[in-house]
């Protein structure tokens, strides 16, 4: 009997990687939560952010080891240092610039590499920060759950990740 295999599309691979990392983050939250209510809130936040992060990533790069312009890097122990492409030094699935990544790791000292989980965790933080900064402290997760996303916050996210918005985010 012949078995047919469908080629996995890039978006399915990205969503799979994001989902795996979010579940890993949920496990971390579960181990760290002191109260059941906090655990439930943290797990919900992970699930809600999954779609956002997947949409952003889908429009930005073709992989966790991609540089702007399409070339690849191999060392994920730290943010790649390279010449850049057309004035940009963006790297990774979310095409973070060096200054953005420095701000992310400064706020998240437990992020030690530029690997898959680190990129996802860092950019979940960055989505929340950008949205909160643009909306006078509103929570992206709470607004998403209530289906009341603030235009100012969405405009700020679009400015950060135009590729994700162009891809339908």
N, C-alpha and C positions, 0 to 999 in steps of 0.2 A: 504494500500500500504506500502510495506517495503522500508525503506530508508537505504541505505548503507552509512556508514561513514568510510572514509579512515583515518587510523591513521596518524597523522602529524609526519613527521620525524624530527629528531633533527635539521638537516640543515635548514629545512623550518622554524622551530621555531626561530633559530638563525638569519636567514636572515630577518624574520619578526620583531624581536626585534631591529636589527641593522637599518632596514629601518625606523621604528617608531622613533628611537632616532635621526637618521639623519634628518628626516623631522622636528622633534622638534628643532634640531640645526638650520635648515634652517629658521624656524620661528623666532628664536632668532636673526639670522643674519638679517632677514627682518626688525625686529623692531629696530635694531641697525644701520642699513646702512644709511649713510647720502646721498649717491649718488646712483642712479639706476644702474650705471655700476658696482659699488662695490657689490650691491645686486646680480646681475646676476653672477658675478664672484664667490661670496661666495656660492650661490646655486649650481653652477656647481661643485665647489670643493667638496661639500657634496655628490653629486651624484656619482662623480668619485671615491671617497674614499669608498663608500658603498661596492662595489665588493671586494676591497682589504681587508677591515676589516672583511667582512663575510668569505672570504677564510682563513684568518689567524685564526679566531675564530673556524672555522670548523675543523681545525686540532689540536687545542690546548687543549680544555676542553669541557666538556659536559654541561656546564652551568655557569651562572654568579656567583654562590655560590659554586664553586668547588675548592678544594685544589689539588695540585699535588698529585698523588697517588689515587685520586678518592673520598676521603671523602668530606663532605660538611661542610660549616659554615653557620651561620644564621645572624650574626650581620653585616649589610652592612653600618653602620654608619662610619666605618673606615676600613682600611686595616687590615685583620685578623693577629693576633699575635699567632703563634703556633709553635710546636716543629719542624715541617718540615718532609720531607720524602726523604730519600737518599740524604741528603745534600741540598735539595731545599726547599724553603719556598714560592714557586709560588702559586698564588691564582687568582681566577676569570676566566672569559671566555678567556682572553688572556694570562693567566698564568704569570702575572706580578710578578717579585721578589720585595721584600720590597724596595731595593735601586732604582729600576726603578720607582716604584710608588712614592717614595719621590721626585725624579727628575721631574716626571710628575706634581705633585701637587705644587711643587715649581714654575714651569713655568706657571701653571694655577691656581692661587689662588682662583678662583671661584669654583673649584672642592672641595666640602666639604665632600663627602661620597665615599663609594666604591660600590655604586649602579650601575644599568644597564647603565643609561645615562652617569654617571661619567666614568665608564670603557670604554665605546665607545669613548667619547670625548677625554679622556686621551690617548687612543691608536691611535686615528686619529692623534693627536699631535705627538705621539712618532714615527709613521710611517714617517711623514714629517721630523721630526728632524733627525732620523737615516739616511734617504735617503740624506738629505741635507748635513749632516756631512760627509758622505762617498763620495759625489760627488762635493765637493767644492761649496756648496750652491745651487745646482740645485733644482728645484721644482719637487717633485714627481707628483703632479697634472698636471703640464705643460708637463712633459715628458710622462706621461700616455696618456694624450690627443693627443699628437703628435705621439704616438706609437713609442717612442724612449727612452725606459727605459735604464738607464745606468747600465752596468754590475756590477760596483763597488757598486752602491746603492742596487741593487738586492741581491748581495752577503751579504751585511750588514743586509738587512732585513731577509735573510735566516738564518743568524747566530742568530739573535734575536728570530725568530719564526720557528725553524726547523719543528715543527709539521704542521704548515700551508703550508709549501713548500712540505712536504711529502704527504699532502692531495690534492696537485694539484695547489697550489697558484703559 
